[in-house]
Amino acid sequence: MDKNSAAIFGSGNDIYIGNFYRNKREGYGKYFLQNGSIYEGFFKENKIEGRGRMINISGFVYEGNFHNSQANGYGKMVSLD
């Protein structure tokens, strides 16, 4: 796919809506994980990378920086309860 093409991609029950580059998640997108968590933010080479927000099924929201698909660096976590 060309850069900046929008697409929907499913892997198992995961759903990704966003940009692809060379068949990898790249740039901005939304990722609905099979476990019920939702991530909205940036991707690089198929990994969560940069600024984003993860809503966990346990009721926690982390908004901040991610590196290699993990919360990393500055961010804020709050409970939805």
SVG drawing of the C-alpha trace seen along z (x, -y; Angstrom):
<svg xmlns="http://www.w3.org/2000/svg" viewBox="-16 -13 27 28">
<polyline fill="none" stroke="black" stroke-width="0.4" points="0.0,0.0 1.1,-3.6 2.0,-5.8 -1.0,-7.5 -3.6,-4.9 -6.4,-4.3 -7.3,-0.7 -8.9,1.8 -6.8,4.8 -7.8,7.7 -5.5,10.1 -7.4,12.7 -10.0,10.5 -7.8,7.3 -8.9,4.5 -6.7,1.6 -8.1,-1.4 -5.4,-3.8 -2.4,-4.4 -0.1,-1.8 3.2,-1.9 4.7,1.1 2.0,3.3 2.9,2.2 0.9,0.0 2.6,-3.4 1.5,-6.9 -1.8,-7.6 -4.4,-4.9 -6.8,-3.2 -6.2,0.3 -9.0,2.4 -7.4,5.3 -9.0,8.7 -8.9,8.3 -11.1,5.1 -8.4,2.5 -8.3,-0.4 -5.2,-2.3 -5.4,-5.5 -2.2,-7.2 0.9,-6.7 2.6,-3.6 6.0,-3.0 6.8,0.3 3.8,2.1 4.6,1.1 2.9,-1.5 5.4,-4.4 5.2,-8.0 2.2,-9.9 -1.0,-8.0 -3.7,-6.9 -4.4,-3.3 -7.7,-2.5 -7.3,0.7 -10.2,3.0 -9.5,2.7 -10.6,-0.9 -7.3,-2.7 -6.3,-5.2 -2.7,-6.0 -2.0,-9.0 1.6,-9.8 4.6,-8.4 5.1,-4.9 8.2,-3.1 8.3,0.4 4.6,0.9 5.1,0.1 4.3,-3.0 7.6,-4.8 8.7,-8.3 6.3,-11.0 2.7,-10.1 -0.4,-10.3 -2.5,-7.3 -5.9,-7.8 -8.8,-5.5 -12.2,-5.7 -13.9,-4.7"/>
</svg>
